[in-house]
Amino acid sequence: MRGNEGSKQKVQSGLQTMIAALFLAFFALFSSPIWAEGSGGSNAVNSIQMMESFKKQQGYQDDGVTPVDDKKRKLIMFLLGIPLIILVLATGAVGIGMGIYGKPWFIPHMILAGLSMTLALVHAVVGVAWFYPF
């Protein structure tokens, strides 16, 4: 009988945890700004007007950064992607050579993997910064 009581307590504890998790999930869902009253379009217009008024008020100065057009951005991303694919394929080839054929290529494999990850991170950051609609 004692074993039966212990399993009932475990089930009851699990149910309490599940109910608490569901409560938190529904609370997070319905307290999000998606469910707020009114349309989001008017807020966006108001914030744009507010930012423009701040620019006029503070005497907005150009910081000297020239914008890059969309075609050039895509070209730069493509040119970052070519060596990235080559590095990933080379890393895989060296890894297969180590794993299947027993070649002592661990150091070159790790160097290629590090370069691949670095370039992949740069590619991802540039892609998000340029093409993600903030």
C-alpha positions in Angstrom: 0.0 0.0 0.0 2.9 2.4 0.7 4.2 2.1 -2.8 0.7 2.9 -4.1 0.6 6.1 -2.0 4.0 7.2 -3.3 3.0 6.8 -6.9 -0.2 8.8 -6.3 1.8 11.6 -4.8 4.2 11.6 -7.8 1.2 11.7 -10.2 -0.4 14.5 -8.2 2.8 16.5 -8.1 3.2 16.0 -11.9 -0.4 17.2 -12.5 0.2 20.3 -10.3 3.4 21.1 -12.3 1.5 20.6 -15.6 -1.4 22.8 -14.5 1.1 25.5 -13.4 2.9 25.3 -16.7 -0.4 25.6 -18.7 -1.4 28.6 -16.5 1.8 30.4 -17.2 1.6 29.6 -20.9 -1.9 31.0 -21.2 -1.0 34.1 -19.1 2.0 34.8 -21.3 -0.1 34.3 -24.4 -2.9 36.6 -23.4 -0.7 39.3 -21.8 1.3 39.7 -25.0 0.9 43.0 -27.0 -0.8 41.1 -29.8 -4.0 41.0 -27.9 -3.8 44.7 -26.9 -6.7 47.0 -27.9 -6.6 49.1 -31.0 -4.7 48.6 -34.2 -1.0 48.5 -34.4 -0.9 50.7 -37.5 -1.7 53.9 -35.7 1.0 53.2 -33.1 3.5 52.8 -35.9 2.5 56.1 -37.5 2.7 57.9 -34.2 6.1 56.5 -33.4 7.4 57.5 -36.9 6.0 61.0 -36.4 7.6 61.2 -33.0 11.0 60.2 -34.3 10.8 62.8 -37.1 9.9 65.5 -34.7 13.0 64.6 -32.6 15.2 64.7 -35.7 13.9 68.2 -36.5 14.2 69.4 -32.9 17.7 68.2 -32.3 19.1 69.4 -35.7 19.6 65.9 -37.1 23.1 65.4 -38.4 24.2 62.8 -40.9 26.8 60.4 -39.5 28.5 60.0 -42.8 27.4 56.4 -43.4 26.2 55.8 -46.9 23.3 53.3 -47.3 24.0 50.2 -49.4 21.4 49.4 -52.0 19.6 46.0 -52.0 21.3 44.6 -55.1 24.7 45.2 -53.5 23.7 43.7 -50.2 22.6 40.5 -52.0 25.9 40.4 -53.9 27.9 40.7 -50.7 25.8 38.0 -49.1 26.4 35.8 -52.1 30.1 36.5 -52.0 30.1 35.5 -48.3 28.2 32.4 -49.1 30.7 31.0 -51.7 33.6 30.6 -49.3 31.3 29.4 -46.6 30.0 26.5 -48.8 33.6 25.7 -49.8 34.8 25.6 -46.2 31.8 23.4 -45.1 32.5 21.0 -47.9 36.2 20.9 -47.1 35.5 20.4 -43.5 33.2 17.5 -44.3 35.7 16.0 -46.7 38.5 16.1 -44.1 36.2 14.7 -41.5 35.2 11.8 -43.8 38.9 11.2 -44.5 39.5 11.0 -40.7 36.5 8.9 -39.9 36.5 6.4 -42.7 40.1 6.2 -43.9 41.8 6.9 -40.6 43.9 9.9 -41.8 45.6 12.0 -39.1 43.8 15.2 -40.1 42.3 16.3 -36.8 44.1 19.7 -36.6 43.2 20.8 -40.2 39.7 19.5 -39.6 39.3 21.7 -36.5 40.8 24.7 -38.2 38.4 24.4 -41.1 35.5 23.9 -38.7 36.5 27.0 -36.8 36.7 29.1 -40.0 33.4 27.6 -41.2 31.7 28.5 -38.0 33.2 32.0 -38.0 32.1 32.7 -41.5 28.6 31.2 -40.9 28.2 33.5 -37.9 29.2 36.6 -39.9 26.9 35.5 -42.7 24.0 35.1 -40.3 24.6 38.4 -38.5 24.9 40.3 -41.8 21.8 38.6 -43.1 19.7 39.5 -40.0 21.0 43.0 -39.8 20.3 43.8 -43.5 17.3 41.7 -44.4 15.2 41.2 -41.2 12.4 43.7 -41.1 12.8 45.4 -37.7 
